[in-house]
Amino acid sequence: MTISADHTAPKTTQAEPVPEQSGDTYLAGAAAEAVRKFGITAEDYMLPARHQIQMVDQDGNLKHHSEQGAEPGHEYPLPGDDELLAAYEQLVVGRRVNDQNSALVRQGRMAVYPSSHGQEACQVASALCLAEGDWMFPTYRDAVAVMARGVDPIEVMTIFRGDWHGGYDPLKHKVGIQCTPLTTQLLHAVGVAHAAKLRGEDTVVLAMCGDGATSEGDFHEALNFAAVFHLPVIFFVQNNQYAISVPLAHQSVAPSLAHKAVGYGMAGERVDGNDVVALLAVLDRAVKLAREGSGPLLVEAHTYRMQAHTNADDATRYRQDSEVAQWLARDPLSRMRTYLFGRGLLDDDGEARIAEKAEAVATQLRNGLGEDVPVDPQDLFKYVFSTPTPQLKEQSALLADELARDAAGTSTPTEAPE
């Protein structure tokens, strides 16, 4: 199989024979079957479509099918109306949450918040494409995705106000804890997918990361392991153009981040990350392929971080206001609103209902994050081991004794003289 510079497939009516390596086919199982079913080459299956998938343009108009970027092996049906309306509701809630949390940081009621303002379409589609038993592994910027997965908003934001724990039960919600270390969640995602496969479970794992994560060694290790062991993982890269202050051009000169997929033997795709319709279509299909046994897939969403990296960042030091203004016209929320109104799926009453729900979530955050958090010093020992060690029990008892004497107003006894 030859990969040409413009990745144009030879003009054939049948897929190329899949070469064998050590007795195993180059594309194993259902992946090889997908190549045969689509009637394309293995090259065209793995490489992204020549143009990114976009269904609704930035003005909110549905593009003609011939202009959506689809081609054989990369074709996407329009999502259903109910899914589109659910996505818009989550978009509105997500935008309100982002703006509310930014205000709470300025008020000192949250320690830090990495806003996903402008990236909400990626967040919402990530949650809606998964089934109840599937797993999501988010980044620190994916709070809106975690909420859309059904986690209580206060529990989601607990970690950002500086509490000692992650706020929610990962096993209950099938959502990994948001963490600051870059790319480590991809390794966790692959581990869960491997365990699910060994157990024979019907589980798909969505592993989320940013463009900066693709420069980390953990990215390579996670993708390579997932491909070698043929795991049901979707690596979802939200390319928001900057790894904090480092632009993508200083990280990679690949044609796109989705093109990295072919190096691991998996399929890759590019999608407009501000077009929630296209995102739902691409991710829904990726989940379907992964569940059918086609192995891992890499999806790159082209989007933009409208606000600073966090409240501790000054974005004006590395990008121009004119650049931000260009992306304002591509806003995912206004694009989706225009599209739904144009199709008659949304009216003023429906939008008012959604706005009311979004404001209720914002009020819940204001009230919940404004409450003082009760502190139990014994938590230092409760959650270290499931069964406390003798040393922890001794330390816990010592602390309990000191706290009791402090509450009674008695001084710490001193040793009696010999």
KEKE-3310 file (N, C-alpha, C; in steps of 0.2 Angstrom, whole numbers, plus 5000, padded with zeros to 4 digits):
npx = (5004:5003:5006:5001:5006:4996:4986:4978:4967:4971:4962:4951:4939:4938:4943:4960:4970:4973:4988:4997:5004:5015:5006:4994:4981:4983:4974:4964:4950:4934:4938:4945:4934:4926:4933:4932:4918:4915:4921:4933:4950:4962:4970:4962:4952:4959:4965:4960:4945:4946:4942:4937:4923:4909:4892:4883:4884:4894:4884:4873:4866:4861:4872:4874:4874:4885:4894:4898:4909:4909:4914:4916:4916:4917:4905:4891:4876:4862:4859:4846:4831:4827:4839:4846:4839:4841:4855:4856:4850:4859:4870:4866:4865:4878:4885:4880:4884:4898:4900:4895:4904:4916:4913:4911:4924:4931:4925:4931:4925:4928:4943:4950:4946:4945:4939:4927:4922:4915:4919:4909:4901:4909:4910:4897:4893:4901:4897:4883:4885:4888:4883:4874:4882:4894:4911:4918:4933:4938:4946:4954:4947:4934:4922:4909:4906:4906:4895:4885:4885:4877:4882:4880:4880:4886:4894:4903:4910:4917:4930:4936:4935:4945:4944:4948:4945:4939:4925:4915:4908:4917:4915:4901:4896:4902:4913:4929:4939:4941:4957:4973:4986:4993:4987:4987:4975:4972:4979:4973:4960:4962:4966:4954:4946:4953:4952:4938:4936:4943:4934:4923:4914:4901:4907:4911:4924:4927:4940:4946:4955:4967:4975:4988:4990:4994:5007:5013:5022:5013:5002:5006:5009:4997:4988:4995:4995:4981:4979:4986:4981:4968:4957:4941:4941:4939:4948:4947:4951:4952:4955:4960:4968:4979:4991:4991:5000:5006:5006:4998:5005:5018:5019:5016:5019:5011:4999:4986:4980:4972:4978:4988:4983:4984:4997:4997:4989:4975:4958:4956:4948:4943:4933:4922:4923:4915:4902:4889:4880:4888:4897:4890:4886:4898:4904:4894:4894:4907:4907:4898:4906:4917:4910:4906:4917:4928:4939:4951:4948:4953:4947:4948:4943:4940:4942:4940:4947:4939:4941:4953:4967:4966:4959:4971:4979:4985:4979:4981:4994:4999:4991:4981:4967:4960:4961:4953:4941:4938:4934:4923:4912:4910:4903:4897:4884:4876:4875:4869:4857:4851:4850:4841:4829:4827:4823:4811:4811:4813:4806:4802:4796:4801:4815:4814:4811:4822:4832:4828:4830:4844:4847:4843:4852:4864:4860:4860:4873:4879:4873:4877:4891:4894:4892:4899:4912:4910:4923:4931:4944:4947:4946:4958:4963:4953:4952:4963:4967:4957:4955:4960:4977:4987:4996:4989:4977:4982:4987:4975:4968:4976:4974:4961:4960:4967:4959:4947:4952:4955:4943:4937:4944:4955:4972:4986:4992:5008:5023:5025:5037:5051)
npy = (4994:5011:5027:5042:5059:5067:5059:5052:5040:5025:5023:5011:4998:4989:4986:4987:4973:4968:4968:4955:4953:4944:4934:4940:4950:4967:4977:4972:4961:4968:4980:4978:4972:4983:4991:4983:4983:4997:4998:5004:5009:5003:5014:5025:5023:5024:5037:5054:5062:5072:5085:5094:5088:5097:5102:5112:5128:5143:5153:5147:5139:5124:5114:5109:5091:5088:5097:5095:5088:5075:5058:5042:5030:5039:5045:5053:5053:5064:5070:5065:5075:5076:5073:5084:5095:5092:5094:5107:5113:5109:5116:5129:5129:5126:5137:5147:5142:5142:5156:5160:5154:5160:5172:5169:5166:5178:5184:5177:5165:5154:5144:5143:5142:5134:5140:5134:5142:5145:5133:5124:5116:5105:5100:5096:5087:5077:5071:5067:5057:5046:5030:5024:5015:5018:5025:5041:5051:5065:5081:5095:5106:5102:5103:5106:5096:5085:5089:5088:5075:5071:5073:5081:5099:5106:5096:5094:5106:5106:5103:5114:5124:5121:5110:5095:5084:5075:5078:5070:5053:5043:5030:5028:5038:5034:5042:5049:5057:5075:5081:5090:5086:5084:5074:5062:5056:5049:5037:5031:5030:5021:5010:5006:5003:4992:4983:4982:4975:4963:4958:4956:4966:4977:4990:5007:5019:5036:5047:5062:5076:5090:5100:5102:5091:5081:5083:5076:5062:5053:5053:5046:5034:5029:5029:5020:5008:5006:5004:4993:4983:4983:4991:4998:5013:5030:5043:5060:5074:5091:5103:5118:5128:5133:5128:5132:5146:5142:5141:5130:5128:5128:5117:5106:5100:5093:5088:5088:5086:5074:5067:5060:5048:5038:5033:5025:5015:5017:5024:5041:5057:5073:5087:5101:5109:5119:5116:5109:5100:5092:5087:5079:5069:5064:5059:5050:5041:5036:5030:5020:5012:5009:5001:4991:4984:4989:4994:5007:5025:5041:5057:5074:5089:5105:5120:5134:5143:5155:5163:5166:5155:5151:5159:5164:5167:5178:5181:5191:5192:5183:5182:5190:5203:5204:5191:5184:5190:5185:5172:5174:5175:5162:5156:5143:5142:5152:5149:5136:5140:5148:5138:5129:5137:5140:5128:5126:5119:5125:5138:5155:5152:5140:5143:5152:5143:5135:5144:5148:5136:5136:5147:5143:5133:5141:5148:5138:5135:5147:5148:5136:5136:5146:5142:5138:5126:5111:5106:5091:5085:5072:5067:5066:5054:5044:5041:5036:5022:5008:4999:5004:5006:5001:5011:5023:5022:5024:5037:5044:5042:5049:5062:5064:5064:5075:5085:5084:5087:5100:5106:5105:5114:5111:5109:5102:5087:5086:5076:5067:5070:5060)
npz = (5000:4995:5001:4995:4991:4990:4995:4987:4981:4971:4955:4957:4956:4966:4983:4988:4989:5006:5014:5022:5038:5048:5048:5051:5046:5039:5042:5055:5058:5059:5055:5043:5036:5035:5026:5015:5014:5011:4999:4996:4997:5009:5013:5010:5019:5032:5031:5033:5026:5011:5013:5028:5037:5036:5039:5042:5038:5043:5044:5047:5038:5030:5021:5004:5001:4993:4996:5009:5012:5012:5007:4998:5011:5020:5024:5031:5039:5042:5058:5069:5073:5086:5093:5088:5094:5108:5108:5106:5117:5127:5122:5125:5139:5142:5137:5146:5158:5157:5156:5168:5177:5175:5180:5193:5197:5196:5207:5217:5221:5215:5212:5200:5183:5168:5154:5141:5132:5116:5112:5115:5106:5103:5116:5119:5109:5112:5124:5120:5110:5116:5124:5138:5146:5141:5142:5147:5145:5151:5148:5158:5153:5150:5157:5153:5145:5154:5162:5153:5152:5162:5175:5191:5192:5203:5208:5197:5197:5209:5210:5204:5213:5222:5231:5240:5233:5218:5216:5210:5208:5198:5193:5195:5185:5174:5170:5169:5181:5180:5176:5179:5174:5158:5146:5152:5154:5143:5143:5154:5148:5138:5145:5152:5141:5137:5147:5147:5135:5137:5146:5138:5137:5131:5127:5123:5123:5125:5123:5127:5122:5119:5106:5111:5118:5109:5107:5116:5124:5130:5122:5110:5116:5120:5109:5101:5108:5109:5095:5092:5101:5096:5101:5107:5106:5105:5100:5103:5097:5102:5093:5097:5092:5100:5112:5127:5126:5114:5097:5085:5074:5078:5084:5076:5059:5052:5039:5045:5062:5062:5052:5058:5062:5053:5055:5065:5061:5061:5058:5053:5055:5050:5057:5057:5071:5077:5072:5077:5071:5062:5070:5079:5069:5065:5076:5081:5071:5073:5086:5083:5073:5082:5091:5084:5082:5074:5079:5086:5083:5077:5079:5074:5079:5073:5081:5092:5106:5114:5125:5138:5142:5155:5170:5174:5164:5151:5136:5127:5125:5115:5105:5092:5093:5082:5076:5085:5083:5070:5073:5080:5072:5068:5078:5088:5094:5090:5077:5077:5082:5072:5062:5067:5069:5056:5051:5057:5069:5081:5091:5097:5110:5113:5114:5125:5135:5136:5139:5151:5158:5158:5165:5177:5180:5181:5193:5202:5203:5207:5220:5226:5225:5233:5246:5262:5263:5273:5284:5288:5297:5298:5286:5281:5283:5280:5266:5261:5260:5256:5267:5282:5287:5301:5305:5300:5307:5320:5319:5316:5327:5336:5331:5333:5347:5350:5344:5352:5364:5362:5359:5371:5378:5385:5389:5381:5388:5397:5398:5413:5426:5428)
capx = (5000:5007:5002:5003:5007:4989:4982:4972:4967:4970:4955:4949:4932:4938:4948:4966:4972:4976:4994:4998:5011:5016:5000:4988:4980:4986:4968:4961:4943:4929:4941:4946:4928:4924:4937:4928:4911:4915:4923:4938:4957:4964:4973:4957:4949:4962:4966:4953:4942:4951:4940:4934:4916:4905:4886:4880:4890:4894:4878:4867:4863:4863:4876:4872:4878:4891:4899:4899:4916:4909:4916:4916:4920:4917:4898:4888:4869:4860:4857:4839:4828:4827:4846:4848:4836:4844:4861:4855:4848:4865:4874:4864:4867:4885:4887:4878:4889:4905:4900:4894:4910:4921:4911:4913:4932:4932:4922:4934:4922:4931:4950:4952:4941:4947:4933:4927:4917:4917:4920:4903:4899:4913:4908:4890:4893:4905:4892:4877:4886:4889:4877:4874:4887:4901:4915:4921:4938:4938:4952:4952:4943:4928:4917:4902:4904:4904:4888:4880:4884:4873:4884:4878:4884:4890:4900:4908:4914:4920:4937:4939:4936:4951:4943:4953:4943:4937:4918:4910:4910:4919:4911:4894:4894:4907:4917:4935:4940:4945:4964:4977:4991:4992:4987:4987:4968:4971:4981:4967:4955:4964:4966:4947:4944:4956:4948:4931:4937:4944:4928:4918:4908:4900:4909:4915:4927:4929:4946:4946:4962:4968:4980:4994:4992:4996:5014:5016:5023:5007:4998:5009:5008:4989:4986:4999:4992:4974:4978:4989:4976:4962:4952:4935:4942:4938:4952:4944:4956:4949:4961:4958:4974:4984:4993:4991:5002:5010:5001:4998:5011:5025:5019:5016:5018:5007:4993:4981:4981:4969:4982:4992:4980:4987:5004:4995:4984:4968:4955:4956:4943:4942:4927:4921:4922:4909:4896:4887:4877:4893:4901:4886:4886:4905:4905:4889:4897:4914:4905:4895:4911:4920:4906:4906:4924:4933:4946:4951:4948:4955:4943:4950:4938:4944:4938:4944:4946:4938:4943:4960:4968:4962:4959:4978:4982:4984:4979:4983:5002:5001:4986:4978:4960:4957:4960:4947:4935:4936:4931:4916:4907:4909:4900:4893:4878:4871:4875:4864:4850:4849:4848:4835:4824:4826:4820:4805:4812:4814:4803:4803:4794:4806:4821:4813:4811:4829:4836:4826:4834:4851:4848:4842:4859:4868:4858:4862:4881:4880:4871:4881:4898:4894:4892:4906:4912:4912:4930:4932:4951:4948:4946:4965:4964:4948:4952:4970:4967:4950:4956:4966:4983:4988:4998:4984:4972:4985:4987:4968:4966:4979:4971:4954:4961:4969:4953:4943:4955:4955:4936:4936:4948:4961:4979:4990:4996:5015:5025:5026:5044:5053)
capy = (5000:5017:5033:5047:5065:5070:5053:5051:5032:5023:5022:5004:4996:4985:4988:4984:4967:4970:4964:4951:4954:4939:4930:4943:4955:4973:4979:4966:4960:4972:4986:4975:4971:4990:4993:4979:4986:5003:4998:5009:5006:5004:5020:5030:5021:5027:5044:5058:5065:5078:5091:5093:5087:5102:5101:5118:5134:5148:5157:5143:5136:5117:5114:5103:5085:5087:5102:5093:5085:5067:5054:5035:5028:5045:5048:5054:5055:5070:5067:5066:5081:5076:5074:5091:5099:5091:5097:5115:5114:5108:5122:5135:5128:5126:5144:5150:5139:5145:5163:5161:5152:5165:5178:5166:5166:5185:5185:5173:5159:5148:5146:5143:5139:5134:5141:5131:5147:5144:5125:5120:5111:5099:5097:5093:5081:5071:5068:5064:5052:5040:5026:5025:5011:5020:5029:5047:5053:5072:5085:5100:5111:5098:5103:5106:5089:5081:5091:5085:5067:5070:5074:5087:5104:5107:5091:5095:5112:5106:5103:5120:5128:5120:5105:5090:5078:5077:5080:5065:5046:5041:5023:5029:5041:5032:5048:5050:5064:5080:5082:5095:5083:5084:5068:5056:5053:5045:5031:5028:5028:5014:5004:5005:5000:4985:4979:4980:4970:4957:4955:4955:4971:4981:4997:5012:5024:5042:5050:5069:5079:5096:5099:5102:5084:5077:5083:5072:5055:5048:5052:5041:5027:5028:5027:5014:5003:5005:5001:4986:4978:4984:4993:5002:5020:5036:5049:5066:5080:5097:5108:5125:5132:5135:5124:5138:5151:5139:5140:5123:5128:5127:5110:5100:5103:5088:5091:5090:5081:5068:5063:5056:5041:5032:5031:5020:5010:5018:5028:5047:5061:5080:5090:5108:5109:5123:5114:5103:5095:5088:5084:5073:5064:5061:5055:5045:5035:5034:5026:5014:5008:5006:4996:4985:4981:4992:4997:5014:5030:5048:5063:5080:5095:5112:5125:5140:5145:5162:5166:5165:5148:5151:5166:5166:5168:5184:5179:5196:5192:5179:5182:5197:5203:5202:5184:5182:5192:5181:5166:5176:5174:5155:5154:5137:5143:5156:5145:5131:5143:5150:5132:5126:5142:5140:5122:5126:5115:5130:5145:5159:5149:5134:5146:5154:5138:5133:5149:5147:5130:5137:5151:5139:5130:5146:5150:5133:5136:5153:5146:5130:5137:5151:5139:5136:5118:5109:5102:5086:5083:5065:5065:5065:5047:5040:5039:5034:5015:5005:4996:5008:5003:5002:5018:5027:5021:5027:5044:5046:5042:5055:5068:5064:5066:5082:5089:5083:5092:5107:5108:5105:5119:5108:5109:5095:5085:5085:5070:5067:5070:5054)
capz = (5000:4995:5003:4990:4994:4991:4998:4982:4980:4964:4953:4956:4958:4972:4988:4987:4994:5012:5015:5028:5042:5053:5048:5053:5041:5041:5046:5058:5059:5057:5051:5036:5033:5034:5020:5009:5013:5008:4992:4996:4999:5016:5013:5010:5025:5037:5030:5034:5020:5008:5016:5034:5037:5039:5037:5043:5037:5049:5043:5049:5032:5028:5015:5000:5002:4989:4999:5016:5013:5012:5001:5000:5017:5025:5023:5037:5038:5046:5065:5070:5075:5094:5095:5087:5099:5114:5108:5106:5124:5131:5120:5129:5146:5142:5137:5152:5163:5155:5158:5176:5181:5174:5185:5200:5198:5197:5213:5222:5224:5212:5212:5193:5178:5161:5150:5135:5128:5109:5111:5118:5102:5104:5123:5119:5105:5115:5128:5117:5106:5120:5127:5146:5148:5138:5146:5144:5149:5149:5150:5163:5150:5147:5162:5150:5143:5160:5164:5148:5153:5168:5182:5195:5191:5208:5209:5192:5198:5215:5209:5202:5219:5227:5236:5240:5229:5211:5216:5208:5207:5191:5192:5194:5179:5168:5168:5173:5185:5176:5179:5175:5170:5151:5142:5156:5154:5137:5145:5158:5144:5134:5150:5153:5135:5136:5152:5144:5129:5140:5150:5134:5138:5125:5130:5119:5127:5122:5126:5125:5123:5115:5101:5114:5120:5103:5107:5122:5123:5132:5116:5106:5119:5121:5102:5098:5112:5107:5089:5093:5104:5093:5106:5105:5109:5100:5102:5101:5098:5101:5091:5098:5089:5105:5118:5131:5121:5108:5091:5082:5069:5082:5087:5071:5052:5048:5036:5050:5067:5060:5048:5063:5063:5048:5057:5070:5058:5063:5054:5056:5052:5052:5057:5059:5078:5079:5069:5081:5067:5059:5076:5081:5064:5064:5083:5081:5067:5076:5091:5080:5071:5087:5095:5079:5082:5069:5082:5088:5078:5079:5076:5075:5078:5072:5084:5094:5113:5113:5131:5140:5144:5162:5173:5176:5157:5147:5129:5122:5124:5110:5099:5091:5094:5075:5075:5089:5080:5065:5075:5083:5066:5068:5085:5087:5097:5085:5070:5078:5083:5066:5058:5070:5068:5049:5049:5061:5075:5087:5091:5103:5116:5115:5116:5131:5140:5136:5142:5158:5161:5158:5171:5184:5182:5184:5199:5206:5204:5212:5227:5228:5226:5238:5253:5265:5263:5280:5284:5292:5297:5298:5279:5279:5284:5278:5259:5258:5259:5258:5274:5285:5290:5308:5306:5299:5313:5326:5317:5316:5334:5339:5329:5336:5354:5350:5343:5357:5370:5359:5359:5378:5381:5389:5386:5379:5394:5396:5401:5420:5427:5431)
cpx = (5004:5003:5005:5003:5000:4984:4976:4973:4967:4963:4954:4942:4932:4943:4954:4967:4975:4982:4994:5005:5010:5009:4994:4987:4982:4980:4964:4953:4939:4932:4943:4939:4925:4927:4933:4921:4910:4917:4929:4945:4958:4967:4967:4952:4952:4963:4959:4951:4946:4949:4937:4926:4913:4898:4882:4885:4889:4888:4872:4863:4865:4866:4873:4876:4884:4896:4900:4905:4915:4911:4915:4920:4920:4910:4894:4880:4867:4857:4849:4837:4829:4834:4848:4846:4840:4851:4861:4854:4855:4870:4872:4866:4874:4888:4886:4883:4896:4905:4899:4900:4915:4919:4913:4920:4934:4930:4926:4931:4924:4939:4952:4947:4944:4941:4933:4922:4920:4918:4914:4901:4902:4911:4902:4890:4896:4901:4886:4879:4887:4883:4879:4880:4894:4904:4918:4927:4940:4945:4949:4947:4936:4923:4910:4901:4903:4897:4883:4880:4880:4875:4882:4882:4889:4896:4905:4913:4918:4927:4940:4939:4941:4949:4948:4951:4940:4929:4913:4913:4911:4915:4904:4892:4898:4910:4923:4935:4944:4952:4968:4983:4989:4992:4986:4980:4968:4974:4976:4962:4956:4964:4959:4945:4947:4953:4941:4931:4938:4938:4922:4912:4907:4901:4913:4918:4929:4934:4947:4953:4962:4973:4987:4996:4995:5004:5017:5017:5017:5002:5000:5007:5001:4987:4989:4996:4985:4974:4981:4984:4969:4956:4947:4936:4942:4943:4950:4948:4952:4954:4958:4963:4979:4985:4995:4993:5005:5005:5003:5004:5018:5025:5019:5016:5015:5001:4987:4983:4978:4973:4987:4989:4983:4993:5003:4991:4977:4965:4955:4950:4944:4935:4927:4919:4917:4903:4894:4883:4882:4896:4896:4886:4892:4906:4900:4892:4903:4912:4902:4901:4915:4917:4906:4912:4929:4939:4945:4950:4950:4951:4946:4945:4942:4939:4942:4942:4945:4941:4950:4960:4964:4962:4966:4982:4980:4985:4981:4991:5004:4996:4983:4970:4957:4956:4954:4941:4933:4932:4924:4911:4906:4906:4896:4885:4873:4870:4869:4857:4847:4846:4842:4829:4822:4822:4813:4805:4812:4810:4805:4801:4799:4812:4820:4814:4818:4833:4834:4829:4841:4852:4847:4848:4864:4867:4860:4870:4882:4878:4876:4888:4899:4894:4898:4906:4914:4919:4930:4940:4952:4948:4953:4967:4959:4949:4959:4970:4959:4950:4962:4971:4984:4991:4993:4979:4975:4985:4980:4966:4969:4976:4964:4955:4963:4963:4948:4945:4954:4948:4934:4939:4953:4967:4982:4994:5004:5017:5027:5034:5046:5055)
cpy = (5006:5023:5039:5054:5068:5065:5052:5043:5031:5022:5014:5003:4992:4987:4984:4978:4970:4965:4961:4953:4949:4935:4933:4949:4962:4977:4973:4967:4965:4978:4984:4974:4978:4992:4990:4982:4992:5003:5003:5005:5007:5011:5025:5029:5025:5035:5048:5060:5071:5085:5090:5092:5093:5102:5108:5124:5139:5153:5153:5139:5129:5117:5108:5097:5085:5092:5100:5090:5077:5064:5047:5033:5034:5049:5048:5057:5061:5067:5069:5072:5081:5077:5081:5096:5098:5094:5104:5117:5114:5114:5128:5135:5129:5133:5148:5148:5142:5153:5164:5159:5157:5171:5175:5167:5173:5187:5181:5167:5153:5149:5147:5140:5140:5134:5137:5136:5147:5137:5121:5115:5104:5096:5093:5087:5075:5067:5064:5058:5045:5036:5026:5021:5013:5024:5035:5049:5060:5075:5090:5105:5108:5098:5103:5099:5084:5083:5088:5078:5066:5071:5081:5093:5106:5102:5092:5101:5111:5106:5109:5126:5126:5114:5100:5084:5080:5079:5075:5058:5044:5035:5024:5033:5039:5038:5049:5057:5069:5081:5087:5092:5082:5077:5062:5052:5048:5038:5027:5026:5021:5008:5002:5001:4993:4981:4977:4975:4963:4954:4954:4960:4975:4988:5001:5017:5030:5046:5057:5072:5086:5095:5099:5095:5080:5078:5079:5065:5051:5048:5047:5034:5025:5025:5021:5008:5001:5002:4994:4981:4979:4986:4998:5009:5025:5042:5055:5072:5087:5102:5115:5130:5134:5130:5130:5144:5149:5138:5133:5123:5127:5120:5104:5104:5097:5091:5093:5085:5074:5064:5058:5049:5036:5029:5025:5014:5011:5023:5035:5052:5068:5083:5097:5107:5114:5122:5108:5098:5090:5084:5078:5068:5060:5056:5050:5039:5032:5029:5020:5010:5005:5000:4990:4981:4983:4994:5004:5019:5037:5053:5069:5085:5101:5117:5130:5141:5152:5166:5164:5157:5146:5158:5168:5168:5175:5182:5184:5196:5187:5178:5189:5197:5202:5195:5181:5184:5188:5174:5168:5174:5167:5152:5148:5138:5147:5153:5140:5134:5145:5144:5129:5131:5141:5134:5121:5121:5119:5136:5149:5156:5144:5137:5149:5149:5135:5138:5149:5142:5132:5142:5148:5135:5135:5148:5144:5133:5142:5151:5141:5132:5143:5149:5137:5128:5116:5105:5097:5084:5076:5062:5063:5058:5042:5037:5038:5026:5013:5002:5000:5004:5005:5009:5023:5028:5025:5035:5047:5047:5048:5061:5069:5066:5073:5087:5089:5088:5099:5110:5109:5111:5117:5108:5102:5093:5084:5079:5071:5067:5063:5054)
cpz = (5000:4997:4999:4994:4995:4993:4993:4980:4973:4962:4952:4958:4964:4977:4986:4991:5000:5013:5022:5031:5047:5053:5049:5048:5044:5045:5048:5058:5056:5053:5044:5032:5031:5027:5014:5008:5010:5001:4991:4998:5006:5018:5014:5016:5031:5037:5031:5027:5018:5011:5023:5033:5040:5035:5037:5042:5043:5049:5045:5044:5031:5021:5011:5001:4999:4991:5006:5017:5013:5006:5003:5006:5022:5024:5030:5036:5043:5052:5065:5074:5083:5096:5094:5092:5106:5114:5109:5114:5128:5129:5124:5136:5147:5142:5143:5158:5163:5158:5165:5179:5180:5179:5192:5202:5199:5204:5219:5224:5220:5211:5205:5189:5171:5156:5143:5130:5121:5107:5113:5113:5103:5111:5122:5115:5108:5120:5125:5113:5110:5123:5135:5148:5145:5143:5143:5149:5147:5151:5155:5160:5148:5152:5159:5148:5148:5162:5159:5148:5159:5175:5185:5194:5196:5209:5203:5194:5205:5215:5207:5208:5224:5232:5235:5235:5223:5211:5214:5208:5200:5189:5191:5188:5173:5165:5172:5176:5180:5180:5175:5172:5163:5149:5146:5155:5148:5139:5150:5153:5140:5139:5152:5147:5135:5141:5150:5139:5132:5144:5145:5134:5132:5127:5124:5124:5123:5126:5123:5126:5118:5110:5105:5116:5115:5103:5113:5121:5125:5126:5112:5109:5119:5114:5099:5102:5110:5100:5089:5095:5101:5098:5104:5108:5103:5103:5099:5103:5097:5099:5091:5096:5094:5111:5123:5126:5115:5103:5088:5077:5072:5085:5082:5064:5048:5045:5040:5056:5066:5056:5052:5063:5059:5051:5062:5067:5060:5058:5057:5052:5055:5052:5059:5067:5081:5075:5072:5077:5064:5065:5078:5075:5064:5071:5083:5077:5070:5081:5088:5077:5076:5091:5090:5079:5077:5072:5084:5082:5081:5075:5079:5074:5078:5075:5087:5102:5113:5119:5132:5142:5150:5164:5174:5170:5154:5140:5125:5121:5118:5104:5098:5091:5087:5074:5079:5086:5074:5067:5079:5078:5066:5074:5084:5089:5092:5079:5071:5079:5077:5062:5061:5069:5060:5047:5053:5067:5081:5086:5097:5110:5118:5117:5123:5137:5141:5140:5150:5162:5162:5164:5177:5185:5184:5191:5204:5208:5208:5219:5230:5230:5231:5245:5255:5265:5270:5279:5289:5292:5296:5291:5277:5279:5281:5271:5256:5256:5260:5265:5277:5288:5297:5309:5305:5305:5319:5325:5318:5323:5338:5337:5332:5344:5354:5349:5348:5363:5368:5360:5367:5382:5385:5385:5385:5385:5392:5400:5409:5421:5430:5438)
residu = (MET:THR:ILE:SER:ALA:ASP:HIS:THR:ALA:PRO:LYS:THR:THR:GLN:ALA:GLU:PRO:VAL:PRO:GLU:GLN:SER:GLY:ASP:THR:TYR:LEU:ALA:GLY:ALA:ALA:ALA:GLU:ALA:VAL:ARG:LYS:PHE:GLY:ILE:THR:ALA:GLU:ASP:TYR:MET:LEU:PRO:ALA:ARG:HIS:GLN:ILE:GLN:MET:VAL:ASP:GLN:ASP:GLY:ASN:LEU:LYS:HIS:HIS:SER:GLU:GLN:GLY:ALA:GLU:PRO:GLY:HIS:GLU:TYR:PRO:LEU:PRO:GLY:ASP:ASP:GLU:LEU:LEU:ALA:ALA:TYR:GLU:GLN:LEU:VAL:VAL:GLY:ARG:ARG:VAL:ASN:ASP:GLN:ASN:SER:ALA:LEU:VAL:ARG:GLN:GLY:ARG:MET:ALA:VAL:TYR:PRO:SER:SER:HIS:GLY:GLN:GLU:ALA:CYS:GLN:VAL:ALA:SER:ALA:LEU:CYS:LEU:ALA:GLU:GLY:ASP:TRP:MET:PHE:PRO:THR:TYR:ARG:ASP:ALA:VAL:ALA:VAL:MET:ALA:ARG:GLY:VAL:ASP:PRO:ILE:GLU:VAL:MET:THR:ILE:PHE:ARG:GLY:ASP:TRP:HIS:GLY:GLY:TYR:ASP:PRO:LEU:LYS:HIS:LYS:VAL:GLY:ILE:GLN:CYS:THR:PRO:LEU:THR:THR:GLN:LEU:LEU:HIS:ALA:VAL:GLY:VAL:ALA:HIS:ALA:ALA:LYS:LEU:ARG:GLY:GLU:ASP:THR:VAL:VAL:LEU:ALA:MET:CYS:GLY:ASP:GLY:ALA:THR:SER:GLU:GLY:ASP:PHE:HIS:GLU:ALA:LEU:ASN:PHE:ALA:ALA:VAL:PHE:HIS:LEU:PRO:VAL:ILE:PHE:PHE:VAL:GLN:ASN:ASN:GLN:TYR:ALA:ILE:SER:VAL:PRO:LEU:ALA:HIS:GLN:SER:VAL:ALA:PRO:SER:LEU:ALA:HIS:LYS:ALA:VAL:GLY:TYR:GLY:MET:ALA:GLY:GLU:ARG:VAL:ASP:GLY:ASN:ASP:VAL:VAL:ALA:LEU:LEU:ALA:VAL:LEU:ASP:ARG:ALA:VAL:LYS:LEU:ALA:ARG:GLU:GLY:SER:GLY:PRO:LEU:LEU:VAL:GLU:ALA:HIS:THR:TYR:ARG:MET:GLN:ALA:HIS:THR:ASN:ALA:ASP:ASP:ALA:THR:ARG:TYR:ARG:GLN:ASP:SER:GLU:VAL:ALA:GLN:TRP:LEU:ALA:ARG:ASP:PRO:LEU:SER:ARG:MET:ARG:THR:TYR:LEU:PHE:GLY:ARG:GLY:LEU:LEU:ASP:ASP:ASP:GLY:GLU:ALA:ARG:ILE:ALA:GLU:LYS:ALA:GLU:ALA:VAL:ALA:THR:GLN:LEU:ARG:ASN:GLY:LEU:GLY:GLU:ASP:VAL:PRO:VAL:ASP:PRO:GLN:ASP:LEU:PHE:LYS:TYR:VAL:PHE:SER:THR:PRO:THR:PRO:GLN:LEU:LYS:GLU:GLN:SER:ALA:LEU:LEU:ALA:ASP:GLU:LEU:ALA:ARG:ASP:ALA:ALA:GLY:THR:SER:THR:PRO:THR:GLU:ALA:PRO:GLU)
# end
